[in-house]
Amino acid sequence: MKAVLLAAGEGKRLRPFFSRPKPLVPLLGLALIQRNILALRDCGIKEFIIITGYQAEEIEEYLGTGEKLGVQISYLHNAEWQLGNGVSAYTLRQNHFADEKYILMMADHVFEIDVIKSFLTAAQTLEAGEVLLAADRRLEQVYDLDECTKVKGQDDFALRLGKDLQDYNAVDCGLFIGSQALLDALGKAVSQGRYTLTDGVNLLAESRKVRLFFLEGNWVDVDDLESYKYAEKMLLKSLVPPKDGLISRTFNRPLSLRITKVLAKTAVTPNQITWCSFFVAVLSAICFAVVNPILAGLLTQFASILDGVDGEIARLKFMRSNYGGLLDAILDRYGDFLIIIGMTYAWYTAAADPLALGIGAAALTGIPLSMLFKEKFHALTGKPYIPEIHDGITRYLPANRDGRLFIIFLGGIFNLLPLALAVLAIITHLQAWWRLYNARRII
């Protein structure tokens, strides 16, 4: 399936704040249209047609052929872009799609990627001549409802669309699956002097040819400064995975997301952040070894926070890679080991107690077991191990990395290294054996 992005408008309400054409307005490190291209690319779409109008040359120069983004981009120019977005969409008639389906998207609308994936899946059930329209019926959650195009729907079909519609039960999200039927409807509307995309869609709606897909994720039309700020918050919030532990969710993420918001506007890569987190962990280990536990504890927690930033940047800017995940896992283990060694060394040199070596060794061997079990479980079953489902009451143990590092942080700032090491040794092995016991009923 090809993707068609409408990028012809002027974007007057954003121009006082940004000097570039609206599709090129940067949002957390990526231009609006670039973000949509990369999102669609991650959904398997490689061919794009960009319909330009206002400042077309700047847009074409910025995106080029799409090679740098890993896609193919061609352009169609609408010289009459000021008439309306229906005229811009109708420019697509210059390409001969026959009855091929294509995704039609506004360059300035931002969607969570899972919304797009679900939408494309729903498109597989479309019948010939039908259009699929993404709609949101959660009216109480829609941002700036007054400015949205309203939809009156019945039995999953649109009956009527309009910005000033008084009787409605959903709003148009600006995301379509179209075919030649949509172009024919747009051509008819344009010939009648009606130039919006809504005009063409309404002609199809009269024949019950506009099927509705009610999305469940988040989206926003970036039309002014307020909606721009809302889009930032929406994207940052989407970076928090549901599997986050208590420490990560309540303590780390609020800080890591602030760092991510700043770093997203730079050229810093996720792998560079991974290395930075590792070096902070090394500094923490050194501080423990030279008996500066307070600074060591603070550095440990900072390393834990940075450990979330690399993944956030990777997801936010579509920079995820298998190598990046592997690098993160290996360096995390090295960082953990060095910190435990530093703590054990500090305890042993201060007290000359052989018990320090035993408990340190127990903590050292227990730390990698959580990740090892999850990875082995996934390799054997093909399913992810979800602590909230599989761990039972032990899911409350702070044995995952964010919890372990938080224990080390507390042990450092309160100078209770023996207690912190003992707690780590107990909870990591307890969790591992509990999981091993439960695995008999799962695997």
C-alpha positions in Angstrom: 0.0 0.0 0.0 1.2 3.5 -0.8 0.8 6.5 1.5 -0.4 9.9 0.4 0.4 12.8 2.7 -1.3 16.2 2.2 1.3 18.9 2.8 -0.1 21.8 0.8 -1.5 24.2 3.5 0.1 27.4 4.8 -0.5 26.8 8.5 -1.2 30.4 9.4 -1.8 29.8 13.1 1.6 28.3 13.6 3.6 30.7 11.5 4.0 33.4 14.2 6.0 30.8 16.2 7.8 28.9 13.4 9.4 30.2 10.3 9.3 26.9 8.3 6.4 25.5 6.4 3.9 23.8 8.7 4.8 20.2 7.6 8.5 21.0 8.6 7.7 22.3 12.0 9.9 20.4 14.4 8.2 18.3 17.1 10.5 16.6 19.6 13.4 16.4 17.1 11.5 15.4 14.0 9.5 17.5 11.5 5.8 16.8 11.6 5.7 15.2 8.2 8.9 13.3 8.9 7.4 11.9 12.0 4.4 10.6 10.1 6.6 9.1 7.3 8.7 7.2 9.9 5.6 6.0 11.7 4.1 4.7 8.5 7.5 3.2 7.6 7.4 1.2 10.8 4.0 -0.1 9.8 5.5 -1.5 6.6 4.8 1.3 4.1 7.7 2.2 1.9 6.2 4.3 -1.0 5.0 7.9 -0.4 3.4 10.6 -2.5 3.6 14.0 -1.0 1.1 16.6 -2.3 2.6 20.0 -1.9 1.4 23.6 -2.3 2.7 26.4 -0.1 6.5 26.5 -0.1 6.7 23.3 -2.0 10.4 23.7 -2.8 11.5 23.8 0.8 9.5 20.7 1.6 11.0 18.8 -1.3 14.5 19.9 -0.5 14.1 18.8 3.1 12.7 15.3 2.4 14.4 14.6 -0.9 13.8 11.2 -2.5 13.3 9.6 1.0 16.5 7.6 0.8 17.7 9.0 4.1 14.5 7.9 5.7 14.5 4.4 4.2 11.5 5.1 1.9 10.7 6.2 -1.6 9.1 9.7 -2.0 7.6 11.3 -5.1 5.8 14.6 -5.2 2.7 16.1 -6.8 2.2 19.9 -6.7 -1.2 21.6 -6.3 -0.9 25.1 -7.7 -4.4 25.8 -6.4 -3.8 24.7 -2.8 -5.5 27.8 -1.4 -8.9 26.5 -2.7 -9.0 23.7 -0.1 -7.6 20.3 0.9 -10.1 18.5 -1.3 -8.4 20.0 -4.4 -5.0 19.0 -3.0 -6.2 15.4 -2.5 -7.7 15.4 -6.0 -4.3 16.2 -7.4 -3.7 12.5 -6.8 -5.7 11.8 -10.0 -2.4 12.5 -11.9 -1.3 9.1 -10.6 -3.1 6.1 -11.9 -4.0 4.0 -8.9 -6.8 2.0 -10.7 -8.7 0.5 -7.7 -5.6 0.2 -5.5 -6.0 1.2 -1.9 -3.9 3.9 -0.4 -3.6 5.5 3.0 -4.4 9.2 3.0 -3.0 11.3 5.9 -2.7 14.9 6.9 1.0 15.9 7.3 0.2 17.8 10.5 -1.8 15.2 12.4 0.1 13.1 15.0 -1.0 9.6 16.0 0.4 7.0 18.3 1.9 4.3 16.1 -0.4 1.6 17.5 -3.4 3.6 16.2 -2.0 3.5 12.7 -1.2 -0.2 12.9 -4.8 -1.0 14.0 -6.2 1.2 11.3 -4.2 -0.6 8.6 -5.3 -3.9 9.9 -9.0 -2.8 9.7 -8.5 -1.7 6.1 -8.2 -5.4 5.0 -11.9 -5.8 5.4 -12.9 -2.9 3.1 -15.1 -3.8 0.2 -14.7 -2.3 -3.3 -15.6 1.3 -3.5 -15.5 1.9 0.2 -13.5 4.5 2.1 -12.2 3.9 5.7 -12.2 6.9 7.9 -10.6 7.0 11.4 -13.0 8.5 13.8 -13.0 9.2 17.5 -16.2 8.8 19.5 -14.6 9.6 22.9 -15.8 13.1 22.6 -14.9 14.1 26.1 -11.3 13.3 25.4 -11.0 15.0 22.0 -8.6 17.9 22.0 -10.2 21.2 20.8 -13.5 19.6 19.9 -14.9 22.9 18.5 -12.3 22.9 15.7 -12.8 19.3 14.7 -14.8 18.0 11.7 -17.8 16.3 13.2 -19.2 13.0 12.1 -22.7 11.6 12.3 -22.4 7.8 12.2 -24.7 4.8 12.2 -23.8 1.1 12.2 -20.1 1.9 11.7 -20.8 4.0 8.6 -20.6 7.8 8.3 -23.9 9.5 7.3 -22.6 13.1 7.3 -19.5 15.1 8.0 -19.2 18.8 8.8 -17.3 21.2 11.0 -20.5 22.9 12.0 -22.6 19.7 12.3 -24.9 19.9 15.3 -26.0 16.3 15.5 -22.9 14.2 15.7 -21.4 11.2 17.7 -17.7 11.2 16.6 -15.1 13.4 15.0 -13.0 13.0 11.9 -9.3 12.2 12.7 -7.9 13.0 9.2 -6.8 9.5 8.4 -8.3 7.6 5.5 -8.0 4.5 3.4 -9.0 5.6 -0.1 -9.2 4.2 -3.6 -10.3 5.5 -7.0 -13.8 5.9 -5.6 -12.6 8.7 -3.4 -10.9 10.5 -6.3 -14.1 10.2 -8.3 -16.1 11.7 -5.5 -13.6 14.5 -5.1 -13.7 15.2 -8.8 -17.5 15.5 -8.7 -17.3 17.9 -5.6 -14.7 20.1 -7.3 -16.8 20.3 -10.4 -19.6 21.6 -8.3 -17.4 24.3 -6.7 -16.9 22.4 -3.4 -13.3 22.2 -2.5 -12.8 20.4 0.8 -12.0 16.8 1.4 -15.1 16.7 3.6 -17.2 17.6 0.5 -16.0 14.6 -1.4 -16.3 12.2 1.5 -19.9 13.4 2.0 -20.8 12.3 -1.5 -19.6 8.8 -0.7 -21.3 8.9 2.7 -24.7 9.4 1.0 -24.2 6.0 -0.6 -23.0 4.4 2.7 -19.5 4.0 1.3 -17.6 5.6 4.2 -16.9 3.0 6.8 -15.8 4.2 10.3 -12.8 2.9 12.3 -13.1 4.0 15.9 -9.6 4.4 17.2 -8.7 3.8 20.8 -5.3 5.5 21.0 -4.3 9.2 21.1 -4.0 11.7 18.3 -4.0 15.4 17.7 -4.3 17.9 14.8 -1.3 20.2 15.3 -2.9 23.4 14.2 -1.7 26.1 16.7 0.7 26.6 19.6 -1.6 25.0 22.2 -2.2 21.8 20.1 1.6 21.7 19.4 2.3 21.7 23.2 -0.5 19.0 23.6 1.2 16.9 21.0 4.5 17.1 22.9 2.8 15.9 26.1 1.0 13.2 24.2 4.1 11.7 22.6 6.1 11.9 25.8 3.4 10.1 27.7 3.2 7.4 25.1 6.8 6.5 25.9 5.9 5.0 29.3 5.5 1.3 28.8 2.7 -0.4 30.8 5.2 -2.9 32.2 7.1 -0.2 34.2 7.8 -1.1 37.8 6.8 1.0 40.7 10.1 2.8 41.1 10.4 3.5 37.4 6.8 4.7 37.0 6.8 7.0 40.1 10.3 8.2 40.3 12.4 7.6 37.2 10.0 8.4 34.4 9.1 11.9 35.5 12.8 12.8 35.4 13.8 10.7 32.4 11.0 12.2 30.2 12.3 15.7 31.0 15.7 14.7 29.9 14.3 13.1 26.8 12.4 16.2 25.9 15.6 18.2 25.9 17.8 15.6 24.2 15.2 14.8 21.5 16.0 18.2 19.9 19.7 17.3 19.6 21.6 14.8 17.5 22.4 12.6 20.5 21.7 8.9 19.7 20.2 6.2 22.0 23.5 4.3 21.9 25.4 7.3 23.1 23.0 7.7 26.0 23.5 4.0 26.8 27.2 4.5 27.0 26.7 7.6 29.1 24.5 5.6 31.6 27.2 2.9 31.8 30.0 5.5 32.5 27.9 7.0 35.3 27.5 3.5 36.7 31.3 3.1 36.6 31.7 6.4 38.4 29.3 5.1 41.0 31.3 2.0 41.5 34.5 4.0 41.9 32.8 6.2 44.5 31.6 3.2 46.5 35.2 1.8 46.4 36.8 5.0 47.7 34.2 5.3 50.5 32.0 8.1 49.2 28.7 6.3 49.5 26.4 9.4 49.3 27.8 10.5 45.9 27.9 6.9 44.8 24.2 6.4 45.6 23.2 9.5 43.8 25.2 8.5 40.7 23.6 5.0 40.8 20.1 6.5 40.7 21.1 8.9 37.9 22.4 5.9 35.9 19.0 4.3 36.5 17.2 7.3 35.1 19.5 7.6 32.1 18.9 3.9 31.5 15.3 4.9 30.6 16.3 7.8 28.4 18.0 5.7 25.7 14.8 3.7 25.1 12.6 6.8 25.2 14.7 8.5 22.5 14.8 5.4 20.4 11.0 5.1 20.4 10.3 8.8 20.1 12.6 9.3 17.1 12.1 5.8 15.4 15.8 4.8 16.1 15.2 1.4 17.6 17.6 -1.3 16.6 18.4 -4.9 17.6 22.0 -3.9 18.2 20.9 -1.0 20.5 18.9 -3.4 22.6 21.8 -5.8 22.9 24.3 -3.1 23.7 21.9 -1.8 26.4 21.5 -5.2 28.0 25.3 -6.0 28.1 26.4 -2.6 29.4 23.6 -2.7 32.1 25.0 -6.0 33.3 28.6 -4.7 33.4 27.4 -1.6 35.3 25.5 -3.6 37.8 28.4 -5.9 38.5 30.9 -3.1 39.0 28.6 -1.3 41.4 28.2 -4.4 43.5 31.9 -5.0 43.4 32.5 -1.5 44.6 30.0 -1.8 47.4 31.5 -5.2 48.5 35.0 -3.8 48.4 34.0 -0.8 50.6 32.4 -3.0 53.2 35.3 -5.6 53.3 38.1 -3.0 53.5 36.2 -1.1 56.3 35.3 -4.1 58.4 37.7 -6.9 57.2 34.6 -9.2 57.5 34.6 -12.3 55.3 30.8 -12.2 55.4 31.1 -9.2 53.0 32.5 -11.4 50.4 29.8 -14.0 50.7 26.9 -11.6 50.7 28.5 -9.6 47.9 28.9 -12.8 45.8 25.3 -13.7 46.5 24.1 -10.3 45.3 26.4 -10.5 42.3 25.0 -13.8 41.1 21.4 -12.9 41.8 21.3 -9.6 39.9 21.3 -11.0 36.3 18.8 -13.7 37.1 15.7 -11.5 36.4 16.7 -10.7 32.9 18.1 -14.2 32.2 14.8 -15.8 33.2 12.7 -13.4 31.1 14.9 -13.9 28.0 15.0 -17.7 28.4 11.2 -17.8 29.0 10.6 -15.8 25.8 13.0 -18.1 23.8 11.3 -21.3 25.0 7.7 -20.2 24.7 7.7 -17.3 22.1 5.8 -15.2 24.6 7.0 -12.4 26.8 7.2 -12.9 30.5 4.9 -10.4 32.2 5.6 -10.0 35.9 2.2 -8.4 36.6 0.6 -11.6 35.3 3.1 -14.4 36.1 4.9 -13.3 39.3 1.9 -13.3 41.7 2.7 -11.6 45.0 6.4 -11.5 44.2 5.8 -8.9 41.6 6.0 -6.4 44.4 9.6 -7.3 45.1 12.0 -4.6 43.8 14.1 -7.1 42.0 14.0 -5.6 38.5 16.8 -3.2 37.6 15.0 0.0 38.5 14.1 -1.5 42.0 17.6 -2.9 42.6 19.4 0.4 41.7 16.9 2.2 44.0 17.9 -0.1 46.9 21.6 0.7 46.1 20.7 4.4 46.0 19.2 4.2 49.5 22.0 2.1 50.8 24.5 4.7 49.6 22.9 7.9 50.9 22.1 6.3 54.3 25.5 4.5 54.3 24.0 1.1 54.9 25.9 -0.9 52.3 25.8 -4.3 54.2 22.0 -4.0 54.5 21.6 -3.0 50.9 23.7 -5.9 49.7 21.9 -8.4 51.9 18.5 -7.2 50.6 19.7 -7.5 47.0 21.0 -11.0 47.6 17.7 -12.2 49.2 15.1 -10.6 46.8 16.9 -11.5 43.6 17.3 -15.2 44.5 13.9 -15.4 46.0 12.3 -14.0 42.9 14.3 -16.4 40.6 13.4 -19.5 42.6 9.7 -18.5 42.8 9.6 -18.0 39.0 11.4 -21.3 38.5 8.7 -23.0 40.7 5.8 -21.4 38.8 7.3 -22.1 35.4 6.4 -25.8 35.7 2.8 -24.8 35.1 3.5 -22.4 32.3 6.2 -23.9 30.1 
